[in-house]
Amino acid sequence: MWIQRTPEETAKWKANAERSGKTHGLTIGLAAWILASLLLSSGWIVSFRSGVAVQGSFGGNFWTRLPIFAVLLSPVVFLAGRVERKKAVRKAELQTICPKCDTGDEGNAGASCQCSGTFVPTSTMKWVE
């Protein structure tokens, strides 16, 4: 059965959502940084506008270009991580549930459910056996 969370539990839920968002953002940021560094160091240039990957001609070999591109692309970790963290937290905060029929949805807190219940944010409710 769904019951209302206490203010302390709601604060703990929000802290957990922030922590989960940070982990997700860091993972996405690091993956983007590693992939971009490797692709550019190996000479591949991807055009997202045309959807084509072409071999570029940069000076030096792979091992001399890798540290250079890794340093130049290091802000990618921060920027992509920040964007993804905010998206993950926002998505968690938008999740709603109808406590009457256990139907989940997103972004419709206060709306009526088909079962005549009302959707509430999952941050304010918890399941108890």
N, C-alpha and C positions, 0 to 999 in steps of 0.2 A: 504494500500500500504506500502511496506517496504522502509524505508529510512535509510541513514547512520547515525549512532550515532555520537554525538560530542565527543571530548576527555573527557570532564567532565562526560558525560553520560556513556561512556565506563568505566571510573574509578569507577563511582557509581555502575555499573553492576558488576564489579569485586569485589567490597566491599560487595555487596549483596550476591554474590556467595560464598565468604569466610564466611560470617555470616551464611548462610544456611548450608554450609559444617560443620561449628563448631557445630551447633545445631544437625545436623544429627550424627556427630561423638560422641558427648556427649550422645545422646540417645542410640546409639548402645553400647558404652562403659559401661554405667550404667546398661543397660539390661544384658549384658554379665557378669558383676560383680555380680549383684544380683542373676542371675540364677546359676552361678558357685558357689557362696557362699552357696546358699541354697542346691544345690545338694551335694556338698562335706560335708556340715554340717549334712545333713541327712544320710550320709554314702554311697551315691551312687558314684560310680566311672565309668566314661564312657570311653570306649576304642574306639577312632575314627578309629583306624586301623582295628579292627575287627567289629566295629559297635555294640558293646554289652555294656549294662549297668549292672553292678554287684553291689551287696550290699557289702560294705567294712566293716571292723571292726576297728573303731577308738576308742580311749579311751574317756570316759566321755559321757555326753548326748548331745542332739542337742543344747541346750541353752549355754552350755559351749564351744562347738566347733564353733558356729556361729561367735562370735566376732574374734576368732582366724583366721578362714578362711577368714573373711571379711578383716582383716588387711593384711594378706598374699597375698590376691588377689587384693588389692587396685591398684597396678600398671596396672591391666587389664583395668581400666577406662582410664588411660592415654594412654596406648599403642593402644588399640582398637579404642579409640576416634581419636587418631592421624592418624592412618591408614585410617579409614573411612572418616575423614575430607579431607585428600588428595585425596582419590578416588572420593569423591563427587565434589570437585573443578575441578579435572582433567576431569571428565565426563561433567561438565557444560562447560568447555572451549573447549571440543571437539565437542560440538553440532554445527551443521551447518544447513543452510537453503538455498534453491534456491529462491531468491526474485521474480523470474519470475513466478513460478508455486506453491509456498508455500510448496514444498516438503522438509521435514526435514530428516536429517541423522546424522551420527556421524563420525568424524575423516577424512573427505574428503574435507577439505577446498581447493578451487581452482580446484576441479574436475568438469567435465562437467555433466550437468543434461540431462535427456532424452528430456527435452523441449528446449534444446540448450542454457539454462542458465548456470550459474556458481554457485557452492556452496560457501557460505561465512560463517564465524563464526557468531553465533547468538550474540556474544558479540559486534559485530560491526554494527548490524542492529536492527531496532525497527519498530514495526507496528504502523501506523498512519491511522486513519479513514478518 
